[in-house]
Amino acid sequence: MPELDDADKAVLIALLKVTIAADRFPMSPRIRRFKAILAKLDPPRRASEPLPPPKPPGELSAAFRKKRRR
């Protein structure tokens, strides 16, 4: 298996993305295989958004306040 440098990987990633987007049958075995290869070359990045801080014990949630208004 030959090692690819970053430029080669970028070209392959771009080609796969264009091919997947332009295909008429997105659930075909060929496109599913391309998506699997793309996931290996360019794994999706997780959002590094922190969770909100916990609420103080006495504060009601927005959903509970809305329910209580009824």
N, C-alpha and C positions, 0 to 999 in steps of 0.2 A: 504494500500500500504506500504510494508516494505521499510525502508530506507536502501540504499546501501552505504557501505563505499567505500573509494577510490580504494581499492584493488579489490573489487567486480566489480566496474564500469570498471576498467582497463581490467579485464578478459572478461566482456561482450563486450566491445569495440573491443578488439582483435578478439573475436569470430565472431562478426558481420562483421568486415573488411575482415576476411578470407573467410567467407561464401559468402559475396557479390562478392569478387574477383574471387572465384572459380565457381560461378554459370554460367551455359551455357546460361541462358536467363535473361540478365540484366534488361529487362523492364517488367518482370513478376510482377504480383501484390504482390507476396511474397517478392521479392527483393525490390520493392518500399516501402513496409512496413518496411523492415529491415533498409533501408536508412533513413526513417523518424525517426525511433527509434534511430538510430546512431546520427542523427542530434540533437536530444534532449539530448543524453548522452554526446556527444563530439561535440559541435558546432564549425563550422569552424572559424579559427582565421583570422581576417583581417590583411592585411599587414599594418604596421604602418609607411610606407615610406612617408616622407613628400613630398608635391608637390614642384616642382622647383620654384624658385623665378620668379616673372614676369619680362618680358624683358623691357628694357628701351624703351621709345616711338619711338625713331628714328631707332631702330634695326629691320631688316627684319627677318622673320622666315625662317627656312631652306627650307620649301616647297615653299615659295614665291620666294626665291633666285633661286631655281632650275627651277621654271617656267619661271622666267625672263631671264635665260640663253638661252632659246630656240629661 
